Amino acid sequence: MSGPQRGAFNIDEKPALAELELAWADGGYHGFSVDSGIWSAISSAGDVFTGDTVDALTQKIRAHWQAMQ
């Protein structure tokens, strides 16, 4: 196999960030970013959420959103 190989946890950041925005913007979350492997988002109240994977960030956002319901 030629070319760079992707690991199980390597994902394309731009599409993943776009999906986070699509999934959570209406719930009051914005400012999605990833820097040096740390994924982050900001709630409309100014809370900052981080995770070392996109899934970890999603879990934190989901838990926060459910707690606010």
Secondary structure by P-SEA (a helix, b strand, c coil): ccccccccccccaaaaaaaaaaaccccccccccccccccccccccbbbbbbccaaaaaaaaaaaaaaac
